[in-house]
């Protein structure tokens, strides 16, 4: 997070925070630069200085989300037990920790709606997914387990992100434990 020396958020961060709140409330399709500027407590000129277009703002929001996931993953790396499929376990745990409920869910849903208008907005996400696949291929002790675990988490996360999950908390915990077993013990042959 960009902050000045006094610990206050930069104008850029205020704008991104305001835009994320609005996307969660009204969706990205109805987001206006005027509304973001007002919510951030800045002039429209101040907003345009940082983000010259709505697409530029949406791209920055997606990049910030990507950066937050990467930061969370690296923070988790120091705590994760060494062992098989380390990258897959880091990836799946990070995604599970960040996916559920609250603003992240609402923001992600709003951003997905925005991508319907401009599919190019998700190019950075596509690149991260491709890089994750390559990283798992290069580092996994049991690639089949790593890929199945990652795919299972993405499916669970997608259901939760769109508020479609039929699973109780107990069901979810059972699924997460099964994914963790898969990643640490592999597939029984």
Contact map, one row per residue, 1 for C-alpha under 8 A:
111000001000100000000000000000000000000000000000000000000000000000000000000000000000000000000000000000000000000000000000000000000000000000000000000000000000000000000000000000000000000000000
111100001101100000000000000000000000000000000000000000000000000000000000000000000000000000000000000000000000000000000000000000000000000000000000000000000000000000000000000000000000000000000
111111111100000000000000000000000000000000000000000000000000000000000000000000000000000000000000000000000000000000000000000000000000000000000000000000000000000000000000000000000000000000000
011111111100000000000000000000000000000000000000000000000000000000000000000000000000000000000000000000000000000000000000000000000000000000000000000000000000000000000000000000000000000000000
001111110000000000000000000000000000000000000000000000000000000000000000000000000000000000000000000000000000000000000000000000000000000000000000000000000000000000000000000000000000000000000
001111110000000000000000000000000000000000000000000000000000000000000000000000000000000000000000000000000000000000000000000000000000000000000000000000000000000000000000000000000000000000000
001111111000000000000000000000000000000000000000000000000000000000000000000000000000000000000000000000000000000000000000000000000000000000000000000000000000000000000000000000000000000000000
001111111100000000000000000000000000000000000000000000000000000000000000000000000000000000000000000000000000000000000000000000000000000000000000000000000000000000000000000000000000000000000
111100111111110000000000000000000000000000000000000000000000000000000000000000000000000000000000000000000000000000000000000000000000000000000000000000000000000000000000000000000000000000000
011100011111110000000000000000000000000000000000000000000000000000000000000000000000000000000000000000000000000000000000000000000000000000000000000000000000000000000000000000000000000000000
000000001111111000000000000000000000000001000100010000000000000000000000000000000000000000000000000000000000000000000000000000000000000000000000000000000000000000000000000000000000000000000
010000001111111100000000000000000000000000000010010000000000000000000000000000000000000000000000000000000000000000000000000000000000000000000000000000000000000000000000000000000000000000000
110000001111111110000000000000000000000000000000000000000000000000000000000000000000000000000000000000000000000000000000000000000000000000000000000000000000000000000000000000000000000000000
000000001111111111000000000000000000000100000000000000000000000000000000000000000000000000000000000000000000000000000000000000000000000000000000000000000000000000000000000000000000000000000
000000000011111111100000000000000001100100000010000000000000000000000000000000000000000000000000000000000000000000000000000000000000000000000000000000000000000000000000000000000000000000000
000000000001111111110000000000000000000000000000000000001001100000000000000000000000000000000000000000000000000000000000000000000000000000000000000000000000000000000000000000000000000000000
000000000000111111111000000000000000000100000000000000000000000000000000000000000000000000000000000000000000000000000000000000000000000000000000000000000000000000000000000000000000000000000
000000000000011111111100000000000001101100000000000000000000000000000000000000000000000000000000000000000000000000000000000000000000000000000000000000000000000000000000000000000000000000000
000000000000001111111110000000100001001000000000000000000000100000000000000000000000000000000000000000000000000000000000000000000000000000000000000000000000000000000000000000000000000000000
000000000000000111111111000000000000000000000000000000000000100000000000000000000000000000000000000000000010000000000000000000000000000000000000000000000000000000000000000000000000000000000
000000000000000011111111100000000000000000000000000000000000000000000000000000000000000000000000000000100010000000000000000000000000000000000000000000000000000000000000000000000000000000000
000000000000000001111111111100100001000000000000000000000000000000000000000000000000000000000000000000000000000000000000000000000000000000000000000000000000000000000000000000000000000000000
000000000000000000111111111100100000000000000000000000000000000000000000000000000000000000000000000000000110011000000000000000000000000000000000000000000000000000000000000000000000000000000
000000000000000000011111111000000000000000000000000000000000000000000000000000000000000000000000000000100110110000000000000000000000000000000000000000000000000000000000000000000000000000000
000000000000000000001111111000000000000000000000000000000000000000000000000000000000000000000000000000000100000000000000000000000000000000000000000000000000000000000000000000000000000000000
000000000000000000000111111111100000000000000000000000000000000000000000000000000000000000000000000000000000010000000000000000000000000000000000000000000000000000000000000000000000000000000
000000000000000000000111111111100000000000000000000000000000000000000000000000000000000000000000000000000010111011000000000000000000000000000000000000000000000000000000000000000000000000000
000000000000000000000110011111100000000000000000000000000000000000000000000000000000000000000000000000000000011011000000000000000000000000000000000000000000000000000000000000000000000000000
000000000000000000000000011111100000000000000000000000000000000000000000000000000000000000000000000000000000010011001000000000000000000000000000000000000000000000000000000000000000000000000
000000000000000000000000011111110000000000000000000000000000000000000000000000000000000000000000000000000000000000000000000000000000000000000000000000000000000000000000000000000000000000000
000000000000000000100110011111111011000000000000000000000000000000000000000000000000000000000000000000000000000000000000000000000000000000000000000000000000000000000000000000000000000000000
000000000000000000000000000001111111000000000000000001000000000000000000000000000000000000000000000000000000000000000000000000000000000000000000000000000000000000000000000000000000000000000
000000000000000000000000000000111111100000010010000011000000000000000000000000000000000000000000000000000000000000000000000000000000000000000000000000000000000000000000000000000000000000000
000000000000000000000000000000011111110000010000000000000000000000000000000000000000000000000000000000000000000000000000000000000000000000000000000000000000000000000000000000000000000000000
000000000000000000000000000000111111111000000000000000000000000000000000000000000000000000000000000000000000000000000000000000000000000000000000000000000000000000000000000000000000000000000
000000000000001001100100000000111111111100000000000000000000000000000000000000000000000000000000000000000000000000000000000000000000000000000000000000000000000000000000000000000000000000000
000000000000001001000000000000001111111111110110000000000000000000000000000000000000000000000000000000000000000000000000000000000000000000000000000000000000000000000000000000000000000000000
000000000000000000000000000000000111111111110000000000000000000000000000000000000000000000000000000000000000000000000000000000000000000000000000000000000000000000000000000000000000000000000
000000000000000001100000000000000011111111000000000000000000000000000000000000000000000000000000000000000000000000000000000000000000000000000000000000000000000000000000000000000000000000000
000000000000011011000000000000000001111111000000000000000000000000000000000000000000000000000000000000000000000000000000000000000000000000000000000000000000000000000000000000000000000000000
000000000000000000000000000000000000111111100000000000000000000000000000000000000000000000000000000000000000000000000000000000000000000000000000000000000000000000000000000000000000000000000
000000000010000000000000000000000000111111110110000000000000000000000000000000000000000000000000000000000000000000000000000000000000000000000000000000000000000000000000000000000000000000000
000000000000000000000000000000000000110011111110000000000000000000000000000000000000000000000000000000000000000000000000000000000000000000000000000000000000000000000000000000000000000000000
000000000000000000000000000000001100110001111111000000000000000000000000000000000000000000000000000000000000000000000000000000000000000000000000000000000000000000000000000000000000000000000
000000000000000000000000000000000000000000111111100000000000000000000000000000000000000000000000000000000000000000000000000000000000000000000000000000000000000000000000000000000000000000000
000000000010000000000000000000000000100001111111110000000000000000000000000000000000000000000000000000000000000000000000000000000000000000000000000000000000000000000000000000000000000000000
000000000001001000000000000000001000100001111111111100000000000000000000000000000000000000000000000000000000000000000000000000000000000000000000000000000000000000000000000000000000000000000
000000000000000000000000000000000000000000011111111110000000000000000000000000000000000000000000000000000000000000000000000000000000000000000000000000000000000000000000000000000000000000000
000000000000000000000000000000000000000000001111111100000000000000000000000000000000000000000000000000000000000000000000000000000000000000000000000000000000000000000000000000000000000000000
000000000011000000000000000000000000000000000111111100000000000000000000000000000000000000000000000000000000000000000000000000000000000000000000000000000000000000000000000000000000000000000
000000000000000000000000000000000000000000000011111111011000000000000000000000000000000000000000000000000000000000000000000000000000000000000000000000000000000000000000000000000000000000000
000000000000000000000000000000000000000000000011111111011000000000000000000000000000000000000000000000000000000000000000000000000000000000000000000000000000000000000000000000000000000000000
000000000000000000000000000000001000000000000001001111111000000000000000000000000000000000000000000000000000000000000000000000000000000000000000000000000000000000000000000000000000000000000
000000000000000000000000000000011000000000000000001111111100000000000000000000000000000000000000000000000000000000000000000000000000000000000000000000000000000000000000000000000000000000000
000000000000000000000000000000000000000000000000000011111110000000000000000000000000000000000000000000000000000000000000100000000000000000000000000000000000000000000000000000000000000000000
000000000000000000000000000000000000000000000000001111111111000000000000000000000000000000000000000000000000000000000000000000000000000000000000000000000000000000000000000000000000000000000
000000000000000100000000000000000000000000000000001111111111100000000000000000000000000000000000000000000000000000000000000000000000000000000000000000000000000000000000000000000000000000000
000000000000000000000000000000000000000000000000000001111111110000000000000000000000000000000000000000000000001000000000100000000000000000000000000000000000000000000000000000000000000000000
000000000000000000000000000000000000000000000000000000111111111000000000000000000000000000000000000000000000000000000000100000000000000000000000000000000000000000000000000000000000000000000
000000000000000100000000000000000000000000000000000000011111111100000000000000000000000000000000000000000000000000000000000000000000000000000000000000000000000000000000000000000000000000000
000000000000000100110000000000000000000000000000000000001111111110000000000000000000000000000000000000000000000000000000000000000000000000000000000000000000000000000000000000000000000000000
000000000000000000000000000000000000000000000000000000000111111111000000000000000000000000000000000000000000001000000000110110000000000000000000000000000000000000000000000000000000000000000
000000000000000000000000000000000000000000000000000000000011111111100000000000000000000000000000000000000000000000000000000100000000000000000000000000000000000000000000000000000000000000000
000000000000000000000000000000000000000000000000000000000001111111110000000000000000000000000000000000000000000000000000000000000000000000000000000000000000000000000000000000000000000000000
000000000000000000000000000000000000000000000000000000000000111111111000000000000000000000000000000000000000000000000000000000000000000000000000000000000000000000000000000000000000000000000
000000000000000000000000000000000000000000000000000000000000011111111100000000000000000000000000000000000000000000000000000010000000000000000000000000000000000000000000000000000000000000000
000000000000000000000000000000000000000000000000000000000000001111111110000000000000000000000000000000000000000000000000000000000000000000000000000000000000000000000000000000000000000000000
000000000000000000000000000000000000000000000000000000000000000111111111000000000000000000000000000000000000000000000000000000000000000000000000000000000000000000000000000000000000000000000
000000000000000000000000000000000000000000000000000000000000000011111111100000000000000000000110010000000000000000000000000000000000000000000000000000000000000000000000000000000000000000000
000000000000000000000000000000000000000000000000000000000000000001111111110000000000000000000000000000000000000000000000000000000000000000000000000000000000000000000000000000000000000000000
000000000000000000000000000000000000000000000000000000000000000000111111111000000000000000000000000000000000000000000000000000000000000000000000000000000000000000000000000000000000000000000
000000000000000000000000000000000000000000000000000000000000000000011111111100000000000000000100000000000000000000000000000000000000000000000000000000000000000000000000000000000000000000000
000000000000000000000000000000000000000000000000000000000000000000001111111110000000000001100100000000000000000000000000000000000000000000000000000000000000000000000000000000000000000000000
000000000000000000000000000000000000000000000000000000000000000000000111111111000000000000000000000000000000000000000000000000000000000000000000000000000000000000000000000000000000000000000
000000000000000000000000000000000000000000000000000000000000000000000011111111100000000000000000000000000000000000000000000000000000000000000000000000000000000000000000000000000000000000000
000000000000000000000000000000000000000000000000000000000000000000000001111111110000000001000100000000000000000000000000000000000000000000000000000000000000000000000000000000000000000000000
000000000000000000000000000000000000000000000000000000000000000000000000111111110000000001000000000000000000000000000000000000000000000000000000000000000000000000000000000000000000000000000
000000000000000000000000000000000000000000000000000000000000000000000000011111110000000000000000000000000000000000000000000000000000000000000000000000000000000000000000000000000000000000000
000000000000000000000000000000000000000000000000000000000000000000000000001111111000000000000000000000000000000000000000000000000000000000000000000000000000000000000000000000000000000000000
000000000000000000000000000000000000000000000000000000000000000000000000000111111100000001000000000000000000000000000000000000000000000000000000000000000000000000000000000000000000000000000
000000000000000000000000000000000000000000000000000000000000000000000000000000111110000000000000000000000000000000000000000000000000000000000000000000000000000000000000000000000000000000000
000000000000000000000000000000000000000000000000000000000000000000000000000000011111010000000000000000000000000000000000000000000000000000000000000000000000000000000000000000000000000000000
000000000000000000000000000000000000000000000000000000000000000000000000000000001111110000000000000000000000000000000000000000000000000000000000000000000000000000000000000000000000000100000
000000000000000000000000000000000000000000000000000000000000000000000000000000000111110000000000000000000000000000000000000000000000000000011100000000000000000000000000000000000000001110000
000000000000000000000000000000000000000000000000000000000000000000000000000000000011111110000000000000000000000000000000000000000000000000111110010000000000000000000000000000000000001100000
000000000000000000000000000000000000000000000000000000000000000000000000000000000111111111000000000000000000000000000000000000000000000000110000000000000000000000000000000000000000000000000
000000000000000000000000000000000000000000000000000000000000000000000000000000000000111111100000000000000000000000000000000000000000001100110000000000000000000000000000000000000000000000000
000000000000000000000000000000000000000000000000000000000000000000000000000000000000111111110000000000000000000000000000000000000000000100010000011011000000000000000000000000000000001000000
000000000000000000000000000000000000000000000000000000000000000000000000000000000000111111111000000000000000000000000000000000000000000000000000010000000000000000000000000000000001001000000
000000000000000000000000000000000000000000000000000000000000000000000000100110010000011111111100000000000000000000000000000000000000000000000000000000000000000000000000000000000000000000000
000000000000000000000000000000000000000000000000000000000000000000000000100000000000001111111110000000000000000000000000000000000000000000000000000001000000000000000000000000000000000000000
000000000000000000000000000000000000000000000000000000000000000000000000000000000000000111111111000000000000000000000000000000000000000000000000000011001000000000000000000000000000000000000
000000000000000000000000000000000000000000000000000000000000000000000000000000000000000011111111100000000000000000000000000000000000000000000000000000000000000000000000000000000000000000000
000000000000000000000000000000000000000000000000000000000000000000001001100100000000000001111111110000000000000000000000000000000000000000000000000000000000000000000000000000000000000000000
000000000000000000000000000000000000000000000000000000000000000000001000000000000000000000111111111000000000000000000000000000000000000000000000000000001100100000000000000000000000000000000
000000000000000000000000000000000000000000000000000000000000000000000000000000000000000000011111111100000000000000000000000000000000000000000000000000001000100000000000000000000000000000000
000000000000000000000000000000000000000000000000000000000000000000000000000000000000000000001111111100000000000000000000000000000000000000000000000000000000000000000000000000000000000000000
000000000000000000000000000000000000000000000000000000000000000000001000000000000000000000000111111100010000000000000000000000000000000000000000000000000000000000000000000000000000000000000
000000000000000000000000000000000000000000000000000000000000000000000000000000000000000000000011111110011000000000000000000000000000000000000000000000000000100110000000000000000000000000000
000000000000000000000000000000000000000000000000000000000000000000000000000000000000000000000001111111011000000000000000000000000000000000000000000000000000100110000000000000000000000000000
000000000000000000000000000000000000000000000000000000000000000000000000000000000000000000000000001111111100000000000000000000000000000000000000000000000000000110000000000000000000000000000
000000000000000000000000000000000000000000000000000000000000000000000000000000000000000000000000000111111100000000000000000000000000000000000000000000000000000000000000000000000000000000000
000000000000000000001001000000000000000000000000000000000000000000000000000000000000000000000000000011111110000000000000000000000000000000000000000000000000000000000000000000000000000000000
000000000000000000000000000000000000000000000000000000000000000000000000000000000000000000000000011111111111000000000000000000000000000000000000000000000000000000000000000000000000000000000
000000000000000000000000000000000000000000000000000000000000000000000000000000000000000000000000001111111111100000000000000000000000000000000000000000000000000111000000000000000000000000000
000000000000000000000011100000000000000000000000000000000000000000000000000000000000000000000000000011111111110000000000000000000000000000000000000000000000000010000000000000000000000000000
000000000000000000011011001000000000000000000000000000000000000000000000000000000000000000000000000000111111111000000000000000000000000000000000000000000000000000000000000000000000000000000
000000000000000000000000000000000000000000000000000000000000000000000000000000000000000000000000000000011111111100000000000000000000000000000000000000000000000010000000000000000000000000000
000000000000000000000001001000000000000000000000000000000000000000000000000000000000000000000000000000001111111110000000000000000000000000000000000000000000000011000000000000000000000000000
000000000000000000000011011110000000000000000000000000000000000000000000000000000000000000000000000000000111111111000000000000000000000000000000000000000000000000000000000000000000000000000
000000000000000000000010001100000000000000000000000000000100010000000000000000000000000000000000000000000011111111100000000000000000000000000000000000000000000000000000000000000000000000000
000000000000000000000000000000000000000000000000000000000000000000000000000000000000000000000000000000000001111111110000000000000000000000000000000000000000000000000000000000000000000000000
000000000000000000000000001110000000000000000000000000000000000000000000000000000000000000000000000000000000111111111000000000000000000000000000000000000000000000000000000000000000000000000
000000000000000000000000001110000000000000000000000000000000000000000000000000000000000000000000000000000000011111111110100000000000000000000000000000000000000000000000000000000000000000000
000000000000000000000000000000000000000000000000000000000000000000000000000000000000000000000000000000000000001111111111110000000000000000000000000000000000000000000000000000000000000000000
000000000000000000000000000000000000000000000000000000000000000000000000000000000000000000000000000000000000000111111110000000000000000000000000000000000000000000000000000000000000000000000
000000000000000000000000000010000000000000000000000000000000000000000000000000000000000000000000000000000000000011111110000000000000000000000000000000000000000000000000000000000000000000000
000000000000000000000000000000000000000000000000000000000000000000000000000000000000000000000000000000000000000001111111100000000000000000000000000000000000000000000000000000000000000000000
000000000000000000000000000000000000000000000000000000000000000000000000000000000000000000000000000000000000000001111111111000000000000000000000000000000000000000000000000000000000000000000
000000000000000000000000000000000000000000000000000000000000000000000000000000000000000000000000000000000000000000100111111000000000000000000000000000000000000000000000000000000000000000000
000000000000000000000000000000000000000000000000000000100110010000000000000000000000000000000000000000000000000001100111111100000000000000000000000000000000000000000000000000000000000000000
000000000000000000000000000000000000000000000000000000000000010000000000000000000000000000000000000000000000000000100011111111000000000000000000000000000000000000000000000000000000000000000
000000000000000000000000000000000000000000000000000000000000000000000000000000000000000000000000000000000000000000000011111111100000000000000000000000000000000000000000000000000000000000000
000000000000000000000000000000000000000000000000000000000000011000000000000000000000000000000000000000000000000000000000111111110000000000000000000000000000000000000000000000000000000000000
000000000000000000000000000000000000000000000000000000000000010001000000000000000000000000000000000000000000000000000000011111111000000000000000000000000000000000000000000000000000000000000
000000000000000000000000000000000000000000000000000000000000000000000000000000000000000000000000000000000000000000000000011111111100000000000000000000000000000000000000000000000000000000000
000000000000000000000000000000000000000000000000000000000000000000000000000000000000000000000000000000000000000000000000001111111110000000000000000000000000000000000000000000000000000000000
000000000000000000000000000000000000000000000000000000000000000000000000000000000000000000000000000000000000000000000000000111111111000000000000000000000000000000000000000000000000000000000
000000000000000000000000000000000000000000000000000000000000000000000000000000000000000000000000000000000000000000000000000011111111100000000000000000000000000000000000000000000000000000000
000000000000000000000000000000000000000000000000000000000000000000000000000000000000000000000000000000000000000000000000000001111111110000000000000000000000000000000000000000000000000000000
000000000000000000000000000000000000000000000000000000000000000000000000000000000000000000000000000000000000000000000000000000111111111000000000000000000000000000000000000000000000000000000
000000000000000000000000000000000000000000000000000000000000000000000000000000000000000000000000000000000000000000000000000000011111111100000000000000000000000000000000000000000000000000000
000000000000000000000000000000000000000000000000000000000000000000000000000000000000000000000000000000000000000000000000000000001111111110000000000000000000000000000000000000000000000000000
000000000000000000000000000000000000000000000000000000000000000000000000000000000000000000000000000000000000000000000000000000000111111111000000000000000000000000000000000000000000000000000
000000000000000000000000000000000000000000000000000000000000000000000000000000000000001000000000000000000000000000000000000000000011111111100000000000000000000000000000000000000000000000000
000000000000000000000000000000000000000000000000000000000000000000000000000000000000001100000000000000000000000000000000000000000001111111110010011000000000000000000000000000000000000000000
000000000000000000000000000000000000000000000000000000000000000000000000000000000000000000000000000000000000000000000000000000000000111111110010000000000000000000000000000000000000000000000
000000000000000000000000000000000000000000000000000000000000000000000000000000000000000000000000000000000000000000000000000000000000011111110000000000000000000000000000000000000000000000000
000000000000000000000000000000000000000000000000000000000000000000000000000000000000111000000000000000000000000000000000000000000000001111111000000000000000000000000000000000000000000000000
000000000000000000000000000000000000000000000000000000000000000000000000000000000001111100000000000000000000000000000000000000000000000111111110010000000000000000000000000000000000000000000
000000000000000000000000000000000000000000000000000000000000000000000000000000000001100000000000000000000000000000000000000000000000000000111110000000000000000000000000000000000000000000000
000000000000000000000000000000000000000000000000000000000000000000000000000000000001100000000000000000000000000000000000000000000000000000011111110000000000000000000000000000000000001001000
000000000000000000000000000000000000000000000000000000000000000000000000000000000000100000000000000000000000000000000000000000000000000110011111111000000000000000000000000000000000000000000
000000000000000000000000000000000000000000000000000000000000000000000000000000000000000000000000000000000000000000000000000000000000000000000111111100000000000000000000000000000000000000100
000000000000000000000000000000000000000000000000000000000000000000000000000000000000000000000000000000000000000000000000000000000000000000000111111110000000000000000000000000000000011001100
000000000000000000000000000000000000000000000000000000000000000000000000000000000000100110000000000000000000000000000000000000000000000100010111111111000000000000000000000000000000011000000
000000000000000000000000000000000000000000000000000000000000000000000000000000000000000100000000000000000000000000000000000000000000000100000011111111100000000000000000000000000000000000000
000000000000000000000000000000000000000000000000000000000000000000000000000000000000000000000000000000000000000000000000000000000000000000000001111111110000000000000000000000000000000000000
000000000000000000000000000000000000000000000000000000000000000000000000000000000000000100010000000000000000000000000000000000000000000000000000111111111000000000000000000000000011011000000
000000000000000000000000000000000000000000000000000000000000000000000000000000000000000100110000000000000000000000000000000000000000000000000000011111111100000000000000000000000000000000000
000000000000000000000000000000000000000000000000000000000000000000000000000000000000000000000000000000000000000000000000000000000000000000000000001111111110000000000000000000000000000000000
000000000000000000000000000000000000000000000000000000000000000000000000000000000000000000000000000000000000000000000000000000000000000000000000000111111111000000000000000000000010000000000
000000000000000000000000000000000000000000000000000000000000000000000000000000000000000000010011000000000000000000000000000000000000000000000000000011111111100000000000000000000010000000000
000000000000000000000000000000000000000000000000000000000000000000000000000000000000000000000010000000000000000000000000000000000000000000000000000001111111110000000000000000000000000000000
000000000000000000000000000000000000000000000000000000000000000000000000000000000000000000000000000000000000000000000000000000000000000000000000000000111111111000000000000000000000000000000
000000000000000000000000000000000000000000000000000000000000000000000000000000000000000000000000000000000000000000000000000000000000000000000000000000011111111100001000000000000000000000000
000000000000000000000000000000000000000000000000000000000000000000000000000000000000000000000011001100000000000000000000000000000000000000000000000000001111111110000000000000000000000000000
000000000000000000000000000000000000000000000000000000000000000000000000000000000000000000000000000000000000000000000000000000000000000000000000000000000111111111000000000000000000000000000
000000000000000000000000000000000000000000000000000000000000000000000000000000000000000000000000000000000000000000000000000000000000000000000000000000000011111111111000000000000000000000000
000000000000000000000000000000000000000000000000000000000000000000000000000000000000000000000000001110001000000000000000000000000000000000000000000000000001111111111000000000000000000000000
000000000000000000000000000000000000000000000000000000000000000000000000000000000000000000000000001110001101100000000000000000000000000000000000000000000000111111110000000000000000000000000
000000000000000000000000000000000000000000000000000000000000000000000000000000000000000000000000000000001000100000000000000000000000000000000000000000000000011111111000000000000000000000000
000000000000000000000000000000000000000000000000000000000000000000000000000000000000000000000000000000000000000000000000000000000000000000000000000000000000001111111000000000000000000000000
000000000000000000000000000000000000000000000000000000000000000000000000000000000000000000000000000000000000000000000000000000000000000000000000000000000000001111111100000000000000000000000
000000000000000000000000000000000000000000000000000000000000000000000000000000000000000000000000000000000000000000000000000000000000000000000000000000000001001101111110000000000000000000000
000000000000000000000000000000000000000000000000000000000000000000000000000000000000000000000000000000000000000000000000000000000000000000000000000000000000000000011111000000000000000000000
000000000000000000000000000000000000000000000000000000000000000000000000000000000000000000000000000000000000000000000000000000000000000000000000000000000000000000001111111100000000000000000
000000000000000000000000000000000000000000000000000000000000000000000000000000000000000000000000000000000000000000000000000000000000000000000000000000000000000000000111111100000000000000000
000000000000000000000000000000000000000000000000000000000000000000000000000000000000000000000000000000000000000000000000000000000000000000000000000000000000000000000011111110000000000000000
000000000000000000000000000000000000000000000000000000000000000000000000000000000000000000000000000000000000000000000000000000000000000000000000000000000000000000000011111111000000000000000
000000000000000000000000000000000000000000000000000000000000000000000000000000000000000000000000000000000000000000000000000000000000000000000000000000000000000000000011111111100000000000000
000000000000000000000000000000000000000000000000000000000000000000000000000000000000000000000000000000000000000000000000000000000000000000000000000000000000000000000011111111110000000000000
000000000000000000000000000000000000000000000000000000000000000000000000000000000000000000000000000000000000000000000000000000000000000000000000000000000000000000000000111111111000000000000
000000000000000000000000000000000000000000000000000000000000000000000000000000000000000000000000000000000000000000000000000000000000000000000000000000000000000000000000011111111100000000000
000000000000000000000000000000000000000000000000000000000000000000000000000000000000000000000000000000000000000000000000000000000000000000000000000000000000000000000000001111111110000000000
000000000000000000000000000000000000000000000000000000000000000000000000000000000000000000000000000000000000000000000000000000000000000000000000000000000000000000000000000111111111000000000
000000000000000000000000000000000000000000000000000000000000000000000000000000000000000000000000000000000000000000000000000000000000000000000000000000000000000000000000000011111111100000000
000000000000000000000000000000000000000000000000000000000000000000000000000000000000000000000000000000000000000000000000000000000000000000000000000000000000000000000000000001111111110000000
000000000000000000000000000000000000000000000000000000000000000000000000000000000000000000000000000000000000000000000000000000000000000000000000000010011000000000000000000000111111111000000
000000000000000000000000000000000000000000000000000000000000000000000000000000000000000010000000000000000000000000000000000000000000000000000000000010000000000000000000000000011111111100000
000000000000000000000000000000000000000000000000000000000000000000000000000000000000000000000000000000000000000000000000000000000000000000000000000000000000000000000000000000001111111111000
000000000000000000000000000000000000000000000000000000000000000000000000000000000000000000000000000000000000000000000000000000000000000000000000110010000000000000000000000000000111111111100
000000000000000000000000000000000000000000000000000000000000000000000000000000000001100110000000000000000000000000000000000000000000000000000100110010000000000000000000000000000011111111000
000000000000000000000000000000000000000000000000000000000000000000000000000000000011100000000000000000000000000000000000000000000000000000000000000000000000000000000000000000000001111111000
000000000000000000000000000000000000000000000000000000000000000000000000000000000001000000000000000000000000000000000000000000000000000000000000000000000000000000000000000000000000111111100
000000000000000000000000000000000000000000000000000000000000000000000000000000000000000000000000000000000000000000000000000000000000000000000100100000000000000000000000000000000000111111110
000000000000000000000000000000000000000000000000000000000000000000000000000000000000000000000000000000000000000000000000000000000000000000000001100000000000000000000000000000000000010011111
000000000000000000000000000000000000000000000000000000000000000000000000000000000000000000000000000000000000000000000000000000000000000000000000000000000000000000000000000000000000000001111
000000000000000000000000000000000000000000000000000000000000000000000000000000000000000000000000000000000000000000000000000000000000000000000000000000000000000000000000000000000000000000111
